[in-house]
């Protein structure tokens, strides 16, 4: 069994054991995803590049836990909405490859419509 499927099954089992599915409508799950992503941002807010580099060394596990919370909601939502997240991620990467061809985008942070 692949790791994504295995992890998704663990997430669903965790949720279902607590009878939380009743609270997991798409709107509230999307809000939770956004809130968890904001918690990732909190680790870097108001820090200089040098401070961030030092902070990461001493807070890597906590940052990882916040990223895991984001992944939790991505996998839960993709499961509940019957979205094959790996397949759609591949397709999205293909689209981005077309929007940002290496010869135009390499070394630039310009949006695709400005290249």
QUIWO-V613548 format. One record per residue. N is the residue number from 1. SS is DSSP state (h for helix, s for strand, l for the rest). BURIAL is 1 if it has 16 or more other C-alpha atoms within 10 Angstrom, else 0. Layout:
BEGIN
N	SS	BURIAL
N	SS	BURIAL
END
This chain:
BEGIN
1	l	0
2	l	0
3	h	0
4	h	0
5	h	0
6	h	0
7	h	1
8	h	1
9	h	0
10	h	0
11	h	1
12	h	1
13	h	0
14	h	0
15	h	0
16	h	0
17	h	0
18	l	0
19	l	0
20	l	0
21	h	0
22	h	0
23	h	0
24	l	0
25	l	0
26	h	0
27	h	0
28	h	0
29	h	1
30	h	0
31	h	0
32	h	1
33	h	1
34	h	0
35	h	0
36	h	1
37	h	1
38	h	0
39	h	1
40	h	1
41	h	0
42	h	0
43	l	1
44	l	1
45	l	0
46	l	0
47	l	0
48	l	0
49	h	0
50	h	0
51	h	0
52	h	0
53	h	0
54	h	0
55	h	0
56	h	0
57	h	0
58	h	0
59	h	0
60	h	0
61	h	0
62	h	0
63	h	1
64	h	0
65	h	0
66	h	1
67	h	0
68	h	0
69	h	1
70	h	1
71	h	1
72	h	1
73	h	1
74	h	1
75	h	1
76	h	1
77	h	1
78	h	1
79	h	1
80	h	0
81	l	0
82	l	0
83	l	0
84	l	0
85	h	0
86	h	0
87	h	0
88	h	0
89	h	0
90	h	0
91	h	0
92	h	0
93	h	0
94	h	0
95	h	0
96	h	0
97	h	0
98	h	0
99	h	0
100	l	1
101	l	0
102	h	0
103	h	0
104	h	0
105	h	0
106	l	0
107	l	0
108	l	0
109	l	0
110	l	0
111	l	0
112	h	0
113	h	0
114	h	0
115	l	0
END
